[in-house]
């Protein structure tokens, strides 16, 4: 079983306006759509689309619980989300216009999670995890949620000997890296923050990370990614596509990467599917959609270059 954990879930409110979004004028709304928000929930949607059994864990606000559960049902997401009394799941407002120049996102902070619900999550993990499971923790931390609480989750999962993948940032990323997990996907800036006192190249930093992490993926946005595994490093370039909404593209990459990994695909195939599906997501208006066939059509435009040992040496 694959479990995703979204500590700070969201409801994406997608607002499409006519023409070009502009300040100091009335922007007329053409369409409003609600979609899943929160990285872990996005990853669950990807796994479900690949027909891989998974369950979404995390927290949800009781105030707007019916709306969120309606979206989860529409996306066929199996879940065990713990409801927080008197709280609302945060909204992320994503504004799109007719220019296809990308989206504008405005996010709420979310709600504070009670100690009771935190311990309910820990108890669930203790009760149901086995060493054959994969756990993916992705997204931001809720207000007042501590690094100690995050590490309690990580330690519980490590005690069960599960494969752990994390798509986190800031202090949370630094904390899980120190614990030694199996997969991370920071961007270039987030890697630099981890090594702010070391004057080494990005590639050398990735090599150092692979000493304790099996798969290190560094997102380069439209320029693709670097993927490091064991003693090998690859530079992956993304296909050029017509962008509508890049929200959720990184989550599609993570979900597809894990989906292909559990299906036993080789690393080159994994990278092509993850990159292609992420590119397909960018062409879609909402936060979760992507097309596998479209992704496969991009394969010939995806370049994977294996970097030599001279590129991959720590000085």
FINUMAR-789160 format. One record per residue (C-alpha): z, y, x. Coordinates in steps of 0.1 Angstrom, whole numbers, padded with zeros to 4 digits, always signed. Layout:
// residues N
ZYX ...
//
This chain:
// residues 315
+0000+0000+0000 -0006+0036+0011 +0019+0062+0000 +0012+0099+0002 +0041+0124+0003 +0036+0160-0010 +0068+0179-0005 +0054+0212-0019 +0027+0202-0045 +0006+0228-0064 -0017+0233-0093 -0049+0249-0081 -0062+0275-0106 -0099+0280-0098 -0113+0313-0110 -0151+0319-0109 -0161+0355-0112 -0196+0369-0119 -0215+0385-0090 -0196+0396-0059 -0159+0398-0058 -0151+0434-0050 -0121+0457-0048 -0117+0488-0070 -0138+0474-0098 -0134+0450-0127 -0143+0414-0117 -0153+0395-0148 -0141+0359-0151 -0169+0334-0157 -0149+0302-0156 -0114+0289-0151 -0106+0253-0140 -0073+0236-0130 -0073+0211-0102 -0048+0192-0079 -0032+0213-0052 -0011+0201-0023 -0025+0182+0007 -0009+0149+0000 -0022+0148-0036 -0057+0157-0024 -0055+0127+0000 -0044+0104-0029 -0075+0116-0048 -0097+0106-0018 -0081+0072-0014 -0085+0066-0052 -0122+0075-0050 -0126+0049-0022 -0108+0024-0045 -0079+0020-0021 -0045+0013-0038 -0021+0042-0032 +0008+0060-0048 +0016+0097-0046 +0052+0106-0039 +0069+0140-0038 +0084+0166-0062 +0072+0183-0093 +0085+0211-0115 +0096+0202-0150 +0086+0235-0165 +0048+0229-0162 +0051+0191-0157 +0027+0183-0186 -0001+0203-0171 +0003+0186-0137 +0005+0152-0152 -0026+0158-0172 -0045+0167-0140 -0031+0136-0123 -0042+0114-0152 -0077+0129-0152 -0080+0122-0115 -0065+0086-0119 -0037+0093-0095 -0009+0067-0095 +0023+0086-0087 +0061+0086-0086 +0068+0124-0085 +0104+0134-0089 +0109+0162-0115 +0130+0192-0106 +0150+0208-0135 +0143+0244-0142 +0114+0247-0117 +0077+0251-0120 +0051+0235-0097 +0036+0264-0078 +0001+0277-0085 -0026+0284-0059 -0051+0308-0072 -0086+0302-0057 -0112+0329-0065 -0149+0321-0061 -0179+0344-0067 -0217+0339-0067 -0222+0347-0030 -0212+0312-0017 -0194+0330+0011 -0162+0309+0008 -0131+0312-0014 -0102+0335-0016 -0068+0318-0019 -0035+0332-0031 -0006+0308-0030 +0029+0308-0045 +0058+0296-0024 +0070+0268-0046 +0105+0257-0056 +0136+0246-0038 +0142+0208-0040 +0177+0196-0049 +0197+0173-0026 +0197+0148-0055 +0159+0146-0055 +0157+0145-0017 +0180+0115-0017 +0160+0099-0046 +0129+0100-0024 +0148+0085+0006 +0161+0057-0016 +0126+0050-0030 +0113+0047+0006 +0142+0024+0016 +0136+0002-0014 +0098-0002-0015 +0083+0004+0020 +0073-0026+0041 +0058-0027+0076 +0024-0033+0062 +0024+0001+0045 +0009+0034+0055 +0026+0067+0047 +0008+0100+0048 +0029+0132+0048 +0008+0163+0043 +0011+0200+0033 +0037+0228+0035 +0074+0225+0032 +0092+0237+0001 +0115+0268+0003 +0148+0259+0020 +0136+0224+0028 +0150+0217+0063 +0135+0200+0094 +0165+0177+0093 +0155+0166+0058 +0119+0160+0070 +0131+0140+0099 +0153+0119+0076 +0121+0110+0058 +0103+0102+0091 +0132+0081+0104 +0134+0061+0071 +0097+0054+0074 +0099+0045+0111 +0128+0022+0104 +0104+0003+0081 +0078+0002+0109 +0051+0018+0088 +0020+0036+0101 +0027+0073+0098 +0001+0100+0094 +0010+0137+0092 -0010+0168+0084 +0017+0194+0090 +0020+0227+0108 +0045+0249+0127 +0081+0235+0132 +0073+0205+0110 +0044+0195+0132 +0064+0199+0164 +0093+0179+0149 +0071+0149+0139 +0052+0149+0172 +0085+0146+0191 +0093+0115+0170 +0061+0098+0180 +0039+0090+0150 +0004+0075+0145 -0019+0103+0133 -0020+0141+0133 -0047+0166+0124 -0037+0201+0135 -0062+0229+0141 -0068+0244+0175 -0043+0272+0170 -0015+0247+0160 -0021+0227+0191 -0018+0258+0213 +0015+0266+0196 +0028+0232+0205 +0021+0238+0242 +0027+0276+0243 +0043+0274+0278 +0016+0252+0293 -0016+0267+0309 -0038+0237+0302 -0070+0232+0283 -0072+0220+0247 -0086+0187+0258 -0058+0182+0283 -0033+0190+0256 -0049+0164+0234 -0047+0138+0261 -0010+0145+0265 -0005+0141+0227 -0022+0107+0228 +0006+0094+0250 +0028+0091+0219 +0003+0094+0190 -0025+0069+0183 -0050+0092+0167 -0052+0130+0174 -0077+0150+0155 -0081+0187+0162 -0100+0206+0135 -0125+0232+0147 -0135+0244+0112 -0173+0247+0108 -0177+0237+0144 -0164+0202+0137 -0135+0185+0155 -0122+0167+0186 -0110+0131+0180 -0088+0114+0206 -0077+0078+0205 -0062+0059+0235 -0083+0068+0266 -0112+0081+0246 -0121+0116+0234 -0150+0126+0211 -0165+0159+0202 -0178+0158+0166 -0201+0185+0152 -0204+0191+0114 -0236+0193+0095 -0247+0228+0082 -0241+0230+0045 -0242+0256+0017 -0205+0265+0013 -0189+0271-0021 -0152+0263-0017 -0137+0250+0015 -0102+0244-0001 -0093+0208+0004 -0120+0200+0030 -0094+0191+0057 -0076+0168+0032 -0108+0150+0024 -0112+0145+0061 -0077+0129+0064 -0081+0108+0033 -0115+0095+0043 -0104+0088+0079 -0074+0067+0067 -0096+0050+0041 -0122+0039+0066 -0094+0029+0091 -0078+0005+0066 -0112-0009+0058 -0115-0019+0094 -0144+0004+0103 -0151+0013+0140 -0141+0048+0152 -0176+0062+0152 -0181+0051+0116 -0147+0066+0107 -0156+0099+0122 -0190+0101+0105 -0176+0094+0070 -0146+0117+0075 -0169+0145+0087 -0196+0139+0061 -0172+0137+0032 -0155+0169+0043 -0188+0187+0045 -0197+0174+0010 -0164+0188-0003 -0173+0223+0010 -0204+0223-0012 -0184+0217-0044 -0167+0244-0065 -0133+0228-0072 -0106+0217-0048 -0111+0179-0047 -0147+0168-0054 -0169+0152-0028 -0198+0128-0029 -0199+0097-0007 -0237+0093-0010 -0242+0130-0001 -0219+0124+0029 -0240+0095+0041 -0271+0117+0039 -0255+0140+0065 -0250+0113+0090 -0282+0121+0110 -0269+0157+0113 -0235+0147+0127 -0233+0146+0164 -0207+0125+0182 -0204+0131+0219 -0181+0109+0240 -0166+0131+0267 -0164+0117+0302 -0133+0111+0322 -0138+0144+0341 -0133+0163+0308 -0102+0143+0300 -0079+0146+0330 -0046+0163+0330 -0042+0185+0361 
//
